[in-house]
Amino acid sequence: MKTILVADDHEHLRFLVRSTLDNPDYKIIEACDGAQAIELARANHPDLLILDWMMPEMTGMEVLDAIRSDPDVGTLPVIMLTAKAQKTDRNEALMKGIRGYLTKPFSPLELMDRVEKALKPLGSIT
């Protein structure tokens, strides 16, 4: 079973992601802000983090920086799921090594595809 951490400050969005990923192969844990996302990542060592960019107090990019600097979870695959749709935003996130970037509103099928790809080892043939 793969553990997926979903970090978004909007409960309805976490519900949509959880519903989309409703699969016995996935265990979904949820964080409502950036600090909780870091705490849960360190405590649970998830296989994937789905991360919102715009959250109060700590942005998704700040969460990403904190995770990347932590040797215990620094290689955690991350998919950004955000309303930030500018090419510069996408490029900034990609430069930090994320595995996928989806904008809201999102396609459930595209999210599933990105999750499946992100959970594969880097360099594996698709």
Backbone as XML, in Angstrom:
<?xml version="1.0"?>
<chain id="A" units="angstrom">
  <residue number="1" name="MET">
    <atom name="N" x="0.843" y="-1.181" z="0.000"/>
    <atom name="CA" x="0.000" y="0.000" z="0.000"/>
    <atom name="C" x="0.887" y="1.243" z="0.000"/>
  </residue>
  <residue number="2" name="LYS">
    <atom name="N" x="0.550" y="2.201" z="-0.860"/>
    <atom name="CA" x="1.281" y="3.459" z="-0.961"/>
    <atom name="C" x="0.567" y="4.520" z="-0.133"/>
  </residue>
  <residue number="3" name="THR">
    <atom name="N" x="1.351" y="5.301" z="0.606"/>
    <atom name="CA" x="0.793" y="6.388" z="1.409"/>
    <atom name="C" x="0.966" y="7.697" z="0.646"/>
  </residue>
  <residue number="4" name="ILE">
    <atom name="N" x="-0.137" y="8.423" z="0.522"/>
    <atom name="CA" x="-0.138" y="9.703" z="-0.171"/>
    <atom name="C" x="-0.586" y="10.776" z="0.811"/>
  </residue>
  <residue number="5" name="LEU">
    <atom name="N" x="0.241" y="11.795" z="0.957"/>
    <atom name="CA" x="-0.070" y="12.943" z="1.802"/>
    <atom name="C" x="-0.627" y="14.049" z="0.917"/>
  </residue>
  <residue number="6" name="VAL">
    <atom name="N" x="-1.820" y="14.530" z="1.256"/>
    <atom name="CA" x="-2.464" y="15.616" z="0.520"/>
    <atom name="C" x="-2.467" y="16.844" z="1.422"/>
  </residue>
  <residue number="7" name="ALA">
    <atom name="N" x="-1.803" y="17.915" z="0.971"/>
    <atom name="CA" x="-1.716" y="19.143" z="1.765"/>
    <atom name="C" x="-2.410" y="20.275" z="1.017"/>
  </residue>
  <residue number="8" name="ASP">
    <atom name="N" x="-3.537" y="20.706" z="1.558"/>
    <atom name="CA" x="-4.301" y="21.818" z="0.985"/>
    <atom name="C" x="-5.129" y="22.416" z="2.109"/>
  </residue>
  <residue number="9" name="ASP">
    <atom name="N" x="-5.256" y="23.736" z="2.119"/>
    <atom name="CA" x="-6.002" y="24.385" z="3.190"/>
    <atom name="C" x="-7.511" y="24.347" z="2.973"/>
  </residue>
  <residue number="10" name="HIS">
    <atom name="N" x="-7.966" y="23.885" z="1.816"/>
    <atom name="CA" x="-9.393" y="23.792" z="1.552"/>
    <atom name="C" x="-9.866" y="22.344" z="1.715"/>
  </residue>
  <residue number="11" name="GLU">
    <atom name="N" x="-10.743" y="22.159" z="2.680"/>
    <atom name="CA" x="-11.243" y="20.813" z="2.985"/>
    <atom name="C" x="-11.923" y="20.165" z="1.778"/>
  </residue>
  <residue number="12" name="HIS">
    <atom name="N" x="-12.688" y="20.962" z="1.018"/>
    <atom name="CA" x="-13.392" y="20.385" z="-0.130"/>
    <atom name="C" x="-12.413" y="19.886" z="-1.194"/>
  </residue>
  <residue number="13" name="LEU">
    <atom name="N" x="-11.276" y="20.551" z="-1.338"/>
    <atom name="CA" x="-10.278" y="20.093" z="-2.308"/>
    <atom name="C" x="-9.634" y="18.792" z="-1.839"/>
  </residue>
  <residue number="14" name="ARG">
    <atom name="N" x="-9.335" y="18.709" z="-0.546"/>
    <atom name="CA" x="-8.787" y="17.454" z="-0.010"/>
    <atom name="C" x="-9.788" y="16.314" z="-0.212"/>
  </residue>
  <residue number="15" name="PHE">
    <atom name="N" x="-11.074" y="16.613" z="-0.034"/>
    <atom name="CA" x="-12.110" y="15.604" z="-0.266"/>
    <atom name="C" x="-12.113" y="15.154" z="-1.728"/>
  </residue>
  <residue number="16" name="LEU">
    <atom name="N" x="-12.024" y="16.097" z="-2.666"/>
    <atom name="CA" x="-12.011" y="15.746" z="-4.089"/>
    <atom name="C" x="-10.808" y="14.878" z="-4.436"/>
  </residue>
  <residue number="17" name="VAL">
    <atom name="N" x="-9.654" y="15.236" z="-3.905"/>
    <atom name="CA" x="-8.451" y="14.438" z="-4.171"/>
    <atom name="C" x="-8.602" y="13.055" z="-3.552"/>
  </residue>
  <residue number="18" name="ARG">
    <atom name="N" x="-9.054" y="13.002" z="-2.312"/>
    <atom name="CA" x="-9.248" y="11.719" z="-1.634"/>
    <atom name="C" x="-10.245" y="10.848" z="-2.399"/>
  </residue>
  <residue number="19" name="SER">
    <atom name="N" x="-11.329" y="11.447" z="-2.871"/>
    <atom name="CA" x="-12.331" y="10.706" z="-3.645"/>
    <atom name="C" x="-11.752" y="10.223" z="-4.969"/>
  </residue>
  <residue number="20" name="THR">
    <atom name="N" x="-10.968" y="11.046" z="-5.617"/>
    <atom name="CA" x="-10.342" y="10.680" z="-6.889"/>
    <atom name="C" x="-9.397" y="9.508" z="-6.707"/>
  </residue>
  <residue number="21" name="LEU">
    <atom name="N" x="-8.673" y="9.495" z="-5.602"/>
    <atom name="CA" x="-7.660" y="8.472" z="-5.360"/>
    <atom name="C" x="-8.197" y="7.307" z="-4.533"/>
  </residue>
  <residue number="22" name="ASP">
    <atom name="N" x="-9.513" y="7.217" z="-4.405"/>
    <atom name="CA" x="-10.128" y="6.145" z="-3.623"/>
    <atom name="C" x="-9.772" y="4.795" z="-4.252"/>
  </residue>
  <residue number="23" name="ASN">
    <atom name="N" x="-8.829" y="4.126" z="-3.624"/>
    <atom name="CA" x="-8.268" y="2.892" z="-4.176"/>
    <atom name="C" x="-7.669" y="2.113" z="-3.008"/>
  </residue>
  <residue number="24" name="PRO">
    <atom name="N" x="-7.909" y="0.814" z="-2.927"/>
    <atom name="CA" x="-7.349" y="0.050" z="-1.805"/>
    <atom name="C" x="-5.816" y="0.029" z="-1.790"/>
  </residue>
  <residue number="25" name="ASP">
    <atom name="N" x="-5.192" y="0.426" z="-2.898"/>
    <atom name="CA" x="-3.729" y="0.461" z="-2.953"/>
    <atom name="C" x="-3.148" y="1.724" z="-2.331"/>
  </residue>
  <residue number="26" name="TYR">
    <atom name="N" x="-4.009" y="2.700" z="-2.012"/>
    <atom name="CA" x="-3.547" y="3.975" z="-1.482"/>
    <atom name="C" x="-4.106" y="4.239" z="-0.095"/>
  </residue>
  <residue number="27" name="LYS">
    <atom name="N" x="-3.251" y="4.718" z="0.771"/>
    <atom name="CA" x="-3.670" y="5.243" z="2.072"/>
    <atom name="C" x="-3.484" y="6.753" z="1.976"/>
  </residue>
  <residue number="28" name="ILE">
    <atom name="N" x="-4.545" y="7.507" z="2.201"/>
    <atom name="CA" x="-4.501" y="8.960" z="2.084"/>
    <atom name="C" x="-4.448" y="9.571" z="3.482"/>
  </residue>
  <residue number="29" name="ILE">
    <atom name="N" x="-3.467" y="10.440" z="3.686"/>
    <atom name="CA" x="-3.424" y="11.242" z="4.906"/>
    <atom name="C" x="-3.490" y="12.703" z="4.479"/>
  </residue>
  <residue number="30" name="GLU">
    <atom name="N" x="-4.018" y="13.557" z="5.342"/>
    <atom name="CA" x="-4.297" y="14.929" z="4.948"/>
    <atom name="C" x="-3.700" y="15.934" z="5.917"/>
  </residue>
  <residue number="31" name="ALA">
    <atom name="N" x="-3.223" y="17.032" z="5.330"/>
    <atom name="CA" x="-2.723" y="18.173" z="6.097"/>
    <atom name="C" x="-3.485" y="19.409" z="5.651"/>
  </residue>
  <residue number="32" name="CYS">
    <atom name="N" x="-3.849" y="20.254" z="6.604"/>
    <atom name="CA" x="-4.620" y="21.450" z="6.269"/>
    <atom name="C" x="-3.749" y="22.701" z="6.150"/>
  </residue>
  <residue number="33" name="ASP">
    <atom name="N" x="-2.459" y="22.556" z="6.402"/>
    <atom name="CA" x="-1.544" y="23.677" z="6.217"/>
    <atom name="C" x="-0.120" y="23.157" z="6.045"/>
  </residue>
  <residue number="34" name="GLY">
    <atom name="N" x="0.788" y="24.078" z="5.742"/>
    <atom name="CA" x="2.159" y="23.682" z="5.445"/>
    <atom name="C" x="2.898" y="23.069" z="6.621"/>
  </residue>
  <residue number="35" name="ALA">
    <atom name="N" x="2.728" y="23.635" z="7.793"/>
    <atom name="CA" x="3.427" y="23.106" z="8.969"/>
    <atom name="C" x="2.978" y="21.676" z="9.258"/>
  </residue>
  <residue number="36" name="GLN">
    <atom name="N" x="1.675" y="21.432" z="9.144"/>
    <atom name="CA" x="1.170" y="20.084" z="9.372"/>
    <atom name="C" x="1.671" y="19.135" z="8.282"/>
  </residue>
  <residue number="37" name="ALA">
    <atom name="N" x="1.810" y="19.621" z="7.059"/>
    <atom name="CA" x="2.328" y="18.781" z="5.968"/>
    <atom name="C" x="3.747" y="18.315" z="6.275"/>
  </residue>
  <residue number="38" name="ILE">
    <atom name="N" x="4.574" y="19.223" z="6.753"/>
    <atom name="CA" x="5.955" y="18.859" z="7.095"/>
    <atom name="C" x="5.960" y="17.850" z="8.235"/>
  </residue>
  <residue number="39" name="GLU">
    <atom name="N" x="5.162" y="18.119" z="9.253"/>
    <atom name="CA" x="5.079" y="17.221" z="10.415"/>
    <atom name="C" x="4.637" y="15.819" z="9.990"/>
  </residue>
  <residue number="40" name="LEU">
    <atom name="N" x="3.586" y="15.744" z="9.169"/>
    <atom name="CA" x="3.078" y="14.441" z="8.731"/>
    <atom name="C" x="4.052" y="13.735" z="7.785"/>
  </residue>
  <residue number="41" name="ALA">
    <atom name="N" x="4.752" y="14.502" z="6.957"/>
    <atom name="CA" x="5.750" y="13.896" z="6.067"/>
    <atom name="C" x="6.869" y="13.268" z="6.888"/>
  </residue>
  <residue number="42" name="ARG">
    <atom name="N" x="7.334" y="13.976" z="7.896"/>
    <atom name="CA" x="8.416" y="13.450" z="8.737"/>
    <atom name="C" x="7.958" y="12.251" z="9.568"/>
  </residue>
  <residue number="43" name="ALA">
    <atom name="N" x="6.723" y="12.273" z="10.024"/>
    <atom name="CA" x="6.219" y="11.196" z="10.877"/>
    <atom name="C" x="5.814" y="9.950" z="10.091"/>
  </residue>
  <residue number="44" name="ASN">
    <atom name="N" x="5.324" y="10.131" z="8.868"/>
    <atom name="CA" x="4.740" y="9.011" z="8.119"/>
    <atom name="C" x="5.556" y="8.550" z="6.921"/>
  </residue>
  <residue number="45" name="HIS">
    <atom name="N" x="6.541" y="9.337" z="6.502"/>
    <atom name="CA" x="7.349" y="8.998" z="5.324"/>
    <atom name="C" x="6.481" y="8.516" z="4.163"/>
  </residue>
  <residue number="46" name="PRO">
    <atom name="N" x="5.585" y="9.396" z="3.675"/>
    <atom name="CA" x="4.687" y="8.978" z="2.594"/>
    <atom name="C" x="5.455" y="8.690" z="1.307"/>
  </residue>
  <residue number="47" name="ASP">
    <atom name="N" x="4.782" y="8.021" z="0.402"/>
    <atom name="CA" x="5.362" y="7.705" z="-0.899"/>
    <atom name="C" x="5.193" y="8.853" z="-1.883"/>
  </residue>
  <residue number="48" name="LEU">
    <atom name="N" x="4.267" y="9.784" z="-1.581"/>
    <atom name="CA" x="3.973" y="10.900" z="-2.472"/>
    <atom name="C" x="3.334" y="12.016" z="-1.667"/>
  </residue>
  <residue number="49" name="LEU">
    <atom name="N" x="3.655" y="13.254" z="-2.045"/>
    <atom name="CA" x="3.020" y="14.439" z="-1.469"/>
    <atom name="C" x="2.325" y="15.199" z="-2.592"/>
  </residue>
  <residue number="50" name="ILE">
    <atom name="N" x="1.027" y="15.441" z="-2.423"/>
    <atom name="CA" x="0.274" y="16.307" z="-3.323"/>
    <atom name="C" x="0.109" y="17.621" z="-2.568"/>
  </residue>
  <residue number="51" name="LEU">
    <atom name="N" x="0.672" y="18.691" z="-3.125"/>
    <atom name="CA" x="0.893" y="19.921" z="-2.369"/>
    <atom name="C" x="0.284" y="21.137" z="-3.057"/>
  </residue>
  <residue number="52" name="ASP">
    <atom name="N" x="-0.516" y="21.887" z="-2.319"/>
    <atom name="CA" x="-1.036" y="23.163" z="-2.785"/>
    <atom name="C" x="0.047" y="24.225" z="-2.616"/>
  </residue>
  <residue number="53" name="TRP">
    <atom name="N" x="0.087" y="25.178" z="-3.491"/>
    <atom name="CA" x="1.083" y="26.257" z="-3.408"/>
    <atom name="C" x="0.619" y="27.333" z="-2.438"/>
  </residue>
  <residue number="54" name="MET">
    <atom name="N" x="-0.625" y="27.759" z="-2.564"/>
    <atom name="CA" x="-1.112" y="28.912" z="-1.795"/>
    <atom name="C" x="-1.872" y="28.447" z="-0.557"/>
  </residue>
  <residue number="55" name="MET">
    <atom name="N" x="-1.149" y="28.448" z="0.555"/>
    <atom name="CA" x="-1.738" y="28.108" z="1.839"/>
    <atom name="C" x="-1.345" y="29.205" z="2.827"/>
  </residue>
  <residue number="56" name="PRO">
    <atom name="N" x="-2.152" y="29.411" z="3.852"/>
    <atom name="CA" x="-1.815" y="30.449" z="4.832"/>
    <atom name="C" x="-0.589" y="30.071" z="5.661"/>
  </residue>
  <residue number="57" name="GLU">
    <atom name="N" x="0.114" y="31.073" z="6.092"/>
    <atom name="CA" x="1.257" y="30.972" z="7.008"/>
    <atom name="C" x="2.501" y="30.349" z="6.396"/>
  </residue>
  <residue number="58" name="MET">
    <atom name="N" x="2.361" y="29.323" z="5.592"/>
    <atom name="CA" x="3.506" y="28.662" z="4.975"/>
    <atom name="C" x="3.084" y="28.192" z="3.591"/>
  </residue>
  <residue number="59" name="THR">
    <atom name="N" x="3.723" y="28.718" z="2.559"/>
    <atom name="CA" x="3.338" y="28.343" z="1.199"/>
    <atom name="C" x="3.825" y="26.938" z="0.858"/>
  </residue>
  <residue number="60" name="GLY">
    <atom name="N" x="3.263" y="26.407" z="-0.195"/>
    <atom name="CA" x="3.714" y="25.108" z="-0.675"/>
    <atom name="C" x="5.179" y="25.117" z="-1.060"/>
  </residue>
  <residue number="61" name="MET">
    <atom name="N" x="5.659" y="26.223" z="-1.599"/>
    <atom name="CA" x="7.075" y="26.309" z="-1.958"/>
    <atom name="C" x="7.959" y="26.303" z="-0.714"/>
  </residue>
  <residue number="62" name="GLU">
    <atom name="N" x="7.509" y="26.921" z="0.366"/>
    <atom name="CA" x="8.251" y="26.868" z="1.623"/>
    <atom name="C" x="8.248" y="25.446" z="2.185"/>
  </residue>
  <residue number="63" name="VAL">
    <atom name="N" x="7.119" y="24.767" z="2.052"/>
    <atom name="CA" x="7.038" y="23.365" z="2.474"/>
    <atom name="C" x="8.012" y="22.531" z="1.645"/>
  </residue>
  <residue number="64" name="LEU">
    <atom name="N" x="8.004" y="22.749" z="0.346"/>
    <atom name="CA" x="8.895" y="22.012" z="-0.543"/>
    <atom name="C" x="10.353" y="22.238" z="-0.166"/>
  </residue>
  <residue number="65" name="ASP">
    <atom name="N" x="10.729" y="23.484" z="0.117"/>
    <atom name="CA" x="12.107" y="23.777" z="0.539"/>
    <atom name="C" x="12.454" y="23.046" z="1.834"/>
  </residue>
  <residue number="66" name="ALA">
    <atom name="N" x="11.534" y="23.050" z="2.794"/>
    <atom name="CA" x="11.781" y="22.378" z="4.075"/>
    <atom name="C" x="11.942" y="20.877" z="3.881"/>
  </residue>
  <residue number="67" name="ILE">
    <atom name="N" x="11.107" y="20.301" z="3.041"/>
    <atom name="CA" x="11.188" y="18.864" z="2.796"/>
    <atom name="C" x="12.478" y="18.518" z="2.064"/>
  </residue>
  <residue number="68" name="ARG">
    <atom name="N" x="12.824" y="19.295" z="1.063"/>
    <atom name="CA" x="14.040" y="19.013" z="0.294"/>
    <atom name="C" x="15.303" y="19.121" z="1.159"/>
  </residue>
  <residue number="69" name="SER">
    <atom name="N" x="15.257" y="19.933" z="2.200"/>
    <atom name="CA" x="16.431" y="20.095" z="3.066"/>
    <atom name="C" x="16.491" y="19.066" z="4.196"/>
  </residue>
  <residue number="70" name="ASP">
    <atom name="N" x="15.482" y="18.206" z="4.296"/>
    <atom name="CA" x="15.426" y="17.198" z="5.348"/>
    <atom name="C" x="15.922" y="15.863" z="4.784"/>
  </residue>
  <residue number="71" name="PRO">
    <atom name="N" x="17.025" y="15.331" z="5.304"/>
    <atom name="CA" x="17.560" y="14.094" z="4.735"/>
    <atom name="C" x="16.626" y="12.892" z="4.841"/>
  </residue>
  <residue number="72" name="ASP">
    <atom name="N" x="15.700" y="12.908" z="5.790"/>
    <atom name="CA" x="14.786" y="11.775" z="5.951"/>
    <atom name="C" x="13.676" y="11.739" z="4.898"/>
  </residue>
  <residue number="73" name="VAL">
    <atom name="N" x="13.271" y="12.898" z="4.404"/>
    <atom name="CA" x="12.176" y="12.957" z="3.428"/>
    <atom name="C" x="12.533" y="13.775" z="2.189"/>
  </residue>
  <residue number="74" name="GLY">
    <atom name="N" x="13.788" y="14.107" z="2.042"/>
    <atom name="CA" x="14.222" y="15.005" z="0.970"/>
    <atom name="C" x="13.975" y="14.518" z="-0.439"/>
  </residue>
  <residue number="75" name="THR">
    <atom name="N" x="13.831" y="13.214" z="-0.625"/>
    <atom name="CA" x="13.598" y="12.684" z="-1.972"/>
    <atom name="C" x="12.125" y="12.352" z="-2.226"/>
  </residue>
  <residue number="76" name="LEU">
    <atom name="N" x="11.267" y="12.763" z="-1.329"/>
    <atom name="CA" x="9.840" y="12.511" z="-1.455"/>
    <atom name="C" x="9.314" y="13.096" z="-2.770"/>
  </residue>
  <residue number="77" name="PRO">
    <atom name="N" x="8.668" y="12.271" z="-3.618"/>
    <atom name="CA" x="8.075" y="12.809" z="-4.843"/>
    <atom name="C" x="6.929" y="13.760" z="-4.506"/>
  </residue>
  <residue number="78" name="VAL">
    <atom name="N" x="6.859" y="14.870" z="-5.249"/>
    <atom name="CA" x="5.850" y="15.897" z="-4.988"/>
    <atom name="C" x="5.130" y="16.239" z="-6.285"/>
  </residue>
  <residue number="79" name="ILE">
    <atom name="N" x="3.818" y="16.336" z="-6.193"/>
    <atom name="CA" x="2.986" y="16.886" z="-7.257"/>
    <atom name="C" x="2.382" y="18.174" z="-6.714"/>
  </residue>
  <residue number="80" name="MET">
    <atom name="N" x="2.582" y="19.278" z="-7.424"/>
    <atom name="CA" x="1.927" y="20.527" z="-7.054"/>
    <atom name="C" x="0.534" y="20.518" z="-7.672"/>
  </residue>
  <residue number="81" name="LEU">
    <atom name="N" x="-0.478" y="20.814" z="-6.859"/>
    <atom name="CA" x="-1.860" y="20.943" z="-7.309"/>
    <atom name="C" x="-2.313" y="22.318" z="-6.861"/>
  </residue>
  <residue number="82" name="THR">
    <atom name="N" x="-2.367" y="23.264" z="-7.787"/>
    <atom name="CA" x="-2.468" y="24.659" z="-7.422"/>
    <atom name="C" x="-3.292" y="25.464" z="-8.421"/>
  </residue>
  <residue number="83" name="ALA">
    <atom name="N" x="-3.738" y="26.618" z="-7.985"/>
    <atom name="CA" x="-4.425" y="27.554" z="-8.879"/>
    <atom name="C" x="-3.424" y="28.411" z="-9.646"/>
  </residue>
  <residue number="84" name="LYS">
    <atom name="N" x="-2.161" y="28.361" z="-9.277"/>
    <atom name="CA" x="-1.131" y="29.170" z="-9.956"/>
    <atom name="C" x="-0.820" y="28.531" z="-11.309"/>
  </residue>
  <residue number="85" name="ALA">
    <atom name="N" x="-1.272" y="29.211" z="-12.370"/>
    <atom name="CA" x="-1.205" y="28.622" z="-13.704"/>
    <atom name="C" x="-0.173" y="29.288" z="-14.618"/>
  </residue>
  <residue number="86" name="GLN">
    <atom name="N" x="0.581" y="30.233" z="-14.103"/>
    <atom name="CA" x="1.571" y="30.906" z="-14.941"/>
    <atom name="C" x="2.739" y="29.983" z="-15.256"/>
  </residue>
  <residue number="87" name="LYS">
    <atom name="N" x="3.292" y="30.126" z="-16.445"/>
    <atom name="CA" x="4.434" y="29.304" z="-16.849"/>
    <atom name="C" x="5.614" y="29.519" z="-15.903"/>
  </residue>
  <residue number="88" name="THR">
    <atom name="N" x="5.802" y="30.748" z="-15.419"/>
    <atom name="CA" x="6.913" y="31.024" z="-14.498"/>
    <atom name="C" x="6.733" y="30.275" z="-13.180"/>
  </residue>
  <residue number="89" name="ASP">
    <atom name="N" x="5.485" y="30.152" z="-12.714"/>
    <atom name="CA" x="5.211" y="29.391" z="-11.485"/>
    <atom name="C" x="5.553" y="27.921" z="-11.690"/>
  </residue>
  <residue number="90" name="ARG">
    <atom name="N" x="5.076" y="27.370" z="-12.798"/>
    <atom name="CA" x="5.350" y="25.974" z="-13.122"/>
    <atom name="C" x="6.858" y="25.735" z="-13.207"/>
  </residue>
  <residue number="91" name="ASN">
    <atom name="N" x="7.564" y="26.618" z="-13.879"/>
    <atom name="CA" x="9.019" y="26.466" z="-14.016"/>
    <atom name="C" x="9.729" y="26.546" z="-12.672"/>
  </residue>
  <residue number="92" name="GLU">
    <atom name="N" x="9.277" y="27.463" z="-11.816"/>
    <atom name="CA" x="9.889" y="27.581" z="-10.487"/>
    <atom name="C" x="9.738" y="26.278" z="-9.708"/>
  </residue>
  <residue number="93" name="ALA">
    <atom name="N" x="8.548" y="25.696" z="-9.768"/>
    <atom name="CA" x="8.313" y="24.436" z="-9.058"/>
    <atom name="C" x="9.118" y="23.299" z="-9.691"/>
  </residue>
  <residue number="94" name="LEU">
    <atom name="N" x="9.158" y="23.241" z="-11.004"/>
    <atom name="CA" x="9.915" y="22.191" z="-11.684"/>
    <atom name="C" x="11.405" y="22.271" z="-11.356"/>
  </residue>
  <residue number="95" name="MET">
    <atom name="N" x="11.913" y="23.471" z="-11.198"/>
    <atom name="CA" x="13.329" y="23.654" z="-10.845"/>
    <atom name="C" x="13.644" y="23.079" z="-9.467"/>
  </residue>
  <residue number="96" name="LYS">
    <atom name="N" x="12.634" y="22.922" z="-8.639"/>
    <atom name="CA" x="12.822" y="22.353" z="-7.297"/>
    <atom name="C" x="12.616" y="20.841" z="-7.285"/>
  </residue>
  <residue number="97" name="GLY">
    <atom name="N" x="12.442" y="20.261" z="-8.468"/>
    <atom name="CA" x="12.411" y="18.815" z="-8.560"/>
    <atom name="C" x="11.073" y="18.149" z="-8.325"/>
  </residue>
  <residue number="98" name="ILE">
    <atom name="N" x="9.981" y="18.856" z="-8.557"/>
    <atom name="CA" x="8.688" y="18.197" z="-8.398"/>
    <atom name="C" x="8.483" y="17.202" z="-9.530"/>
  </residue>
  <residue number="99" name="ARG">
    <atom name="N" x="7.583" y="16.258" z="-9.320"/>
    <atom name="CA" x="7.326" y="15.212" z="-10.316"/>
    <atom name="C" x="6.106" y="15.516" z="-11.185"/>
  </residue>
  <residue number="100" name="GLY">
    <atom name="N" x="5.313" y="16.508" z="-10.814"/>
    <atom name="CA" x="4.135" y="16.859" z="-11.598"/>
    <atom name="C" x="3.565" y="18.188" z="-11.156"/>
  </residue>
  <residue number="101" name="TYR">
    <atom name="N" x="2.840" y="18.828" z="-12.055"/>
    <atom name="CA" x="2.250" y="20.133" z="-11.781"/>
    <atom name="C" x="0.866" y="20.148" z="-12.415"/>
  </residue>
  <residue number="102" name="LEU">
    <atom name="N" x="-0.164" y="20.274" z="-11.600"/>
    <atom name="CA" x="-1.539" y="20.346" z="-12.077"/>
    <atom name="C" x="-2.171" y="21.629" z="-11.576"/>
  </residue>
  <residue number="103" name="THR">
    <atom name="N" x="-2.988" y="22.245" z="-12.436"/>
    <atom name="CA" x="-3.682" y="23.446" z="-12.014"/>
    <atom name="C" x="-5.147" y="23.132" z="-11.702"/>
  </residue>
  <residue number="104" name="LYS">
    <atom name="N" x="-5.674" y="23.913" z="-10.784"/>
    <atom name="CA" x="-7.079" y="23.795" z="-10.394"/>
    <atom name="C" x="-7.907" y="24.669" z="-11.337"/>
  </residue>
  <residue number="105" name="PRO">
    <atom name="N" x="-9.086" y="24.258" z="-11.713"/>
    <atom name="CA" x="-9.671" y="22.954" z="-11.416"/>
    <atom name="C" x="-8.922" y="21.861" z="-12.176"/>
  </residue>
  <residue number="106" name="PHE">
    <atom name="N" x="-8.901" y="20.674" z="-11.602"/>
    <atom name="CA" x="-8.114" y="19.598" z="-12.191"/>
    <atom name="C" x="-9.009" y="18.497" z="-12.736"/>
  </residue>
  <residue number="107" name="SER">
    <atom name="N" x="-8.449" y="17.763" z="-13.668"/>
    <atom name="CA" x="-9.122" y="16.594" z="-14.216"/>
    <atom name="C" x="-8.792" y="15.399" z="-13.328"/>
  </residue>
  <residue number="108" name="PRO">
    <atom name="N" x="-9.788" y="14.693" z="-12.805"/>
    <atom name="CA" x="-9.503" y="13.509" z="-11.990"/>
    <atom name="C" x="-8.654" y="12.471" z="-12.728"/>
  </residue>
  <residue number="109" name="LEU">
    <atom name="N" x="-8.917" y="12.292" z="-14.009"/>
    <atom name="CA" x="-8.128" y="11.327" z="-14.779"/>
    <atom name="C" x="-6.677" y="11.760" z="-14.886"/>
  </residue>
  <residue number="110" name="GLU">
    <atom name="N" x="-6.463" y="13.053" z="-15.074"/>
    <atom name="CA" x="-5.089" y="13.551" z="-15.153"/>
    <atom name="C" x="-4.390" y="13.411" z="-13.800"/>
  </residue>
  <residue number="111" name="LEU">
    <atom name="N" x="-5.114" y="13.669" z="-12.711"/>
    <atom name="CA" x="-4.512" y="13.491" z="-11.386"/>
    <atom name="C" x="-4.105" y="12.038" z="-11.182"/>
  </residue>
  <residue number="112" name="MET">
    <atom name="N" x="-4.990" y="11.114" z="-11.525"/>
    <atom name="CA" x="-4.652" y="9.691" z="-11.379"/>
    <atom name="C" x="-3.410" y="9.337" z="-12.199"/>
  </residue>
  <residue number="113" name="ASP">
    <atom name="N" x="-3.349" y="9.837" z="-13.415"/>
    <atom name="CA" x="-2.203" y="9.573" z="-14.281"/>
    <atom name="C" x="-0.917" y="10.119" z="-13.655"/>
  </residue>
  <residue number="114" name="ARG">
    <atom name="N" x="-0.971" y="11.345" z="-13.152"/>
    <atom name="CA" x="0.218" y="11.957" z="-12.537"/>
    <atom name="C" x="0.644" y="11.204" z="-11.287"/>
  </residue>
  <residue number="115" name="VAL">
    <atom name="N" x="-0.315" y="10.776" z="-10.501"/>
    <atom name="CA" x="-0.005" y="10.019" z="-9.276"/>
    <atom name="C" x="0.676" y="8.710" z="-9.641"/>
  </residue>
  <residue number="116" name="GLU">
    <atom name="N" x="0.113" y="7.986" z="-10.588"/>
    <atom name="CA" x="0.701" y="6.709" z="-10.994"/>
    <atom name="C" x="2.131" y="6.901" z="-11.503"/>
  </residue>
  <residue number="117" name="LYS">
    <atom name="N" x="2.352" y="7.942" z="-12.300"/>
    <atom name="CA" x="3.698" y="8.212" z="-12.815"/>
    <atom name="C" x="4.647" y="8.623" z="-11.701"/>
  </residue>
  <residue number="118" name="ALA">
    <atom name="N" x="4.177" y="9.451" z="-10.775"/>
    <atom name="CA" x="5.039" y="9.931" z="-9.691"/>
    <atom name="C" x="5.437" y="8.810" z="-8.741"/>
  </residue>
  <residue number="119" name="LEU">
    <atom name="N" x="4.599" y="7.787" z="-8.627"/>
    <atom name="CA" x="4.900" y="6.680" z="-7.720"/>
    <atom name="C" x="5.860" y="5.667" z="-8.336"/>
  </residue>
  <residue number="120" name="LYS">
    <atom name="N" x="6.116" y="5.782" z="-9.625"/>
    <atom name="CA" x="7.091" y="4.906" z="-10.267"/>
    <atom name="C" x="8.487" y="5.431" z="-9.982"/>
  </residue>
  <residue number="121" name="PRO">
    <atom name="N" x="9.464" y="4.536" z="-9.874"/>
    <atom name="CA" x="10.845" y="4.998" z="-9.667"/>
    <atom name="C" x="11.303" y="5.876" z="-10.839"/>
  </residue>
  <residue number="122" name="LEU">
    <atom name="N" x="12.107" y="6.856" z="-10.541"/>
    <atom name="CA" x="12.665" y="7.706" z="-11.594"/>
    <atom name="C" x="13.417" y="6.847" z="-12.585"/>
  </residue>
  <residue number="123" name="GLY">
    <atom name="N" x="13.266" y="7.145" z="-13.846"/>
    <atom name="CA" x="13.997" y="6.416" z="-14.870"/>
    <atom name="C" x="13.309" y="5.162" z="-15.327"/>
  </residue>
  <residue number="124" name="SER">
    <atom name="N" x="12.161" y="4.814" z="-14.723"/>
    <atom name="CA" x="11.474" y="3.598" z="-15.155"/>
    <atom name="C" x="10.764" y="3.872" z="-16.472"/>
  </residue>
  <residue number="125" name="ILE">
    <atom name="N" x="10.598" y="2.852" z="-17.262"/>
    <atom name="CA" x="9.943" y="2.980" z="-18.553"/>
    <atom name="C" x="8.442" y="2.944" z="-18.333"/>
  </residue>
  <residue number="126" name="THR">
    <atom name="N" x="7.732" y="3.875" z="-18.974"/>
    <atom name="CA" x="6.267" y="3.926" z="-18.833"/>
    <atom name="C" x="5.581" y="3.265" z="-19.986"/>
  </residue>
</chain>
